[in-house]
Amino acid sequence: MAATAAVTPVAEIPGTGSNQPPASTFDTAPIVGIDEALRLDAAAQDDGSARAAQARAHEAAAEVLADRGDWRRAYQHLRAAMALVHLGDTPPVHVPEQLRREVDRLRRERAEAREQSRRDSLTATWNRRYLDERLSTLRDGGSGTVCVALVDVDHFKLVNDTYGHAIGDAVLRALVGLMRTEIDARVPDGFCARYGGEEFALVLPGPADADAVELCEAVRARIESHDWAAVAPELRVTASFGLACLSPDDEGGTCDGLLDHVDELLYVAKRTGRNAVAFRDEAGHVRLAGPAAGRRGVAAVARAVAGPARSGRPAH
């Protein structure tokens, strides 16, 4: 009995990237008549005939594999055919209806998987992976100022210990809703991401520093005034904020450096009484926004944070 052979691997097509779906382990027989066409150099002829032959061969391979139920490898061949069509004046690829439906399904599954990998499962907001990707993109783009706030729920351990983790989870979900409402209304391009535990990051592209402070203070006030008793009797929730901005003029500034500055300011907000927004004014002095502006000892705490003797963040 002749041994079964796998379909000739599809070479990477320029412009399609290398993130192809994994090859199926489905045991397939040879696809007769396309091997030679698949080995053609599509760039060797300017008239596009080689490219057209390759596209037809990939289309034929996709159709055969689809008939065998090997949808993932069919999808690979179809992507290769589509890429060849986009390289030049290659005749459009004919896609059988069944294959089109399955390819659409695979695309949806991949998009959903990508989305889920960037979402926090508890709160449904973005996660740390998405935060890192977006911050890097925003910084590399250099299109404008990017402000980042770290938000930490005050005494969250006490909430869990007093009311239970189910109520703690409900608090985090409600908190995300409150933050997103304020961000969506003021900075449509902004977003919220879970940074870890009861900490969240607010990313605000574009606003001036003063506008970012105003927004964070509005979020803080919204959290404080929310009807938390509807979640659990006598429950009260507040949050502390550290806020810093990075402009295109800040040469050498990095996202990691920005987050370090934000974390230091969050520490100041926690150390000086919590339930406050800490930021630096135009002169570089650390300030608290809103009703907390009159608190004493802010400068001393800020100096301690900036020095080498920082002993760690206060307990939540």
N, C-alpha and C positions, 0 to 999 in steps of 0.2 A: 504493500500500500504506500502510495506516495505521501511524503510528509507534508503537512499543511504549511503554508508560508504566509508571512504577514505582509500587509500592504506596504509598498515602498514608502519610507518615512517622508513626510512633507518638509522640504527645506523652508527655513524662515524666509518669508516674503518681505522685501523692504517696505517699511512704513507700517507693518502690522505689529511690531513688538514681539517679544519672546514669551509672553504670558499665555501660552496655549493651554487648553484644557488637557488634563492628563490622558494618556492613551488608554483605551479600553483594553481589558484582558480578554474580550470576546474572541473566541477562536475562529478565525476567518480563513476561507480559501483564497487563493490568488485572484486578483482582479485582472483578468486577461485583457491585453490590448492597450493598457495605459502606461506601462512601465517606461517605454521609450519616450512618450510625450512628457512624462513627469521629469525625465532627465534632461530635457531641452533647456538651453540657456535662453531665457526670455529676453535678455538684454542684448543678445548677439545680433538680432535683426531689427532694423529700424522700422520695417513695414508692419510690425506687430504680429506677423503670422505665427512666430514661435510662441509669443505670449498668448495668442488666441488658442493655439493647440494645447498649451498647458492649462488654460482655464477650462477648456472642454474636457480635458482628461481629469482634472480635479472634480468637475461637475459629475462626470460619469462615475468616478470613485465614490463620491458622496451618495449618489443614487443607489449604487449597489450595496454600500454599507448600510444605508437606511433600510433597504429591503431586508437586510439580515438583522435589523434591530440594533445595529451598532451605532447609536446616534452620536456618541461623542466623537468618534473618529470621522463620521460623516460631517459633523460640524467643522472639524479641522480642515477637511478638504474643501468644504464650501467657503470657509473664510479665506483659504488660499486662492480659490477661484475669484472671489469678490475683490481681493487685493490686486490680482492681476488685471481685472477689469478697470480698476481705478488707476492703474499705471499709465494707461493710454487709451487709444481708440480700439479697444478690444470689444467685440460684440457682447452685449449683455448676457449674463448667465441665466439659463432657464432653471428655475427651482421648482421641483415637484411640490404640490400642495402639502402632502404629508410631511415631506422633509422641512418645508417652510414652517409648519406648525411646531415640529419638534425642535427646530433651531430656535424659534421664538421662545419656546418653553425653556430651553437651556440658557438663553440669554437672560430671561427673567430670573431663573434660579441663580445664575452667577451674580446678577445685580443685587438680588435679595441677600445672597451670602456676603457680598461686599458690604452692604448696608449693615447687616447684623454684626459683622466683625468690628464695626465702628460705633455701635450703640451700646449703652450701658443697659444690662438686662433688667435691673431693678427700676430705674427711673425713666427709661426709654430716651434719655437725652444722649448726647454724644459722649464718647469715652476718651480716655487718655491717648489712645492711638490716633483717633481723629484729631484731637487737640494738637498733638505734635506735628502731624502732617500739615494741618492748616496754618499753624504758626510759621512753619518753615516756608510754606508757599507765600504767605503774606509778607514775610520778611524779605525773601528773595525777589518778590515782585517789586518791592520798593515803591509802591504806588502812593503811599501816604502813611500817616501816623497809625500805629496799632496800640491800643490800650488794653491791658489785661488786668483783671481783678481776680484775686483768690478770695473765696467766700468760705468761711468756716462756721458751722453751726455751734453756737455757744452751749457748753455743758451738755453735749449730745449724749455722752455716756450716762449722765444722770437721767435723761429721757428714757434711754433703753432700760436702765436699772429700775426705774420707777414704774414705767408703763409696759415694758416688754418690747421685744424687737419688732413685732408686727406693727406697733404704733410708731416705733422709730422709722421703719420703712415707709409708713404712710406720711410721716413728716418730711422725709426726703423727697418723696414724689410730689407732695404739695408745694414744697420749696421750689422745685424745678418749675412748676407751673407759674408761680408768682414771679420768678426771675424772668422767664421767657415772655410773659405778658409785658413787662416793662421794657425789655430789650426790643421786642418786635415793634413796639409803638415808637421807639426813639431811634434805634439803630437797626434797620431791617437786615443789614448784612452781618450783624453780630450773632453770636451764638453762645450757648452754655454747654459746658462739658463737665462730666464728673471727673475730678482730679484724683480722688481716692478717698474711701471712707465717707466722712461727712463734709469733705471739701469739694468745692466746685470752682471752675474757672469760667469767668465771663470774658469773652474776647470781643472787642469793640473796634472794628476798623473804621478809621476816618475822623472821629470826633476830636475836637480840641480837648486839651487836658481838662479844662474847666467843665466842659459838657460831660466828660466821662465821670468826673467827680459828682456832678449833679445827678447823673443817672444812677450811680452806685448808691448815693444817699437816698434816692427815691426807692430803690429796691430794698435797701435796709429798712426804711420806714414802712414799706408795704409788708415786709415780713413781720415786723414788730406789731403792726396793727391788725394783722390777720386774725380771724376768729378761730384760733387753735382749739378752743373748747369744743368745737364741732368734731374735732378729731379725738380728743380725750378730755374728760372733765379737768378743769383747772390747769390745763396745759398752757404753758407760755413758751414761745420760741423766739430767740433773737439770733443774729448772726454778726460776725465781725468781718471786715473787708480790708485787704491791702490792695492798693491800686498804683500802677505805674504805666508809663507810656513810652513807646519807642518810635522816634521819627526817622525819616530817611536821612536826616542830617547827622544822626548819631553814628558816626563812622566807627566800625569795629563792634557795634552793638549786636548782641546775639539774642536769640530767643531764650536760651538757657540763662544768660545773664539777666534778662528781663524778669524771668520767673524768680530768680534769686532775689532781685530787688523787691518784687511783689511779696515774696515770702517774708522778708524782713519787715516790711510795712504791716503785713498781717500780724506779725509778732507784736509790733507796737500797739496795734489796736487791741489785741488780747491783753497785753500787759497793763494797759491804762484803763481798764474797766469794761472791755468788750462792748458789743453792740455799737460799733463805730466804724467809720471809713477813714483809713489812714492813707495819706498821699504826701507828695512833696510839692511845695509851691514853686513859683518861678525862680525863687532865690535858692532853692534846694533844701529849704527847711521842712521838716516833717510836721504835718498838720493833721488835725481831725476835722471832719466835715460835720455840718449840722449841729444839733444840740450838744454834741460831744466836744465842740470846738473850745469850750472854756475849761476843759479838764487840765489839771496841773501835772507836771512831771513828764510830759511828752518828750521834750528835748532830751532829758536825762535818759529815758528809755531808748530813744533813737540812738544816742551816743553809745549806749551799752550794746545795742544790736550791731552797730557798725564796727565795734571793737572785737578783739580776738577772744574775749572772755565770755561770750554768749553761752549760757548754760542749757539752752534748749527752750522750746516753746512751753508755755504754761499748760497745765492740764485742761482738757476740754470741759 
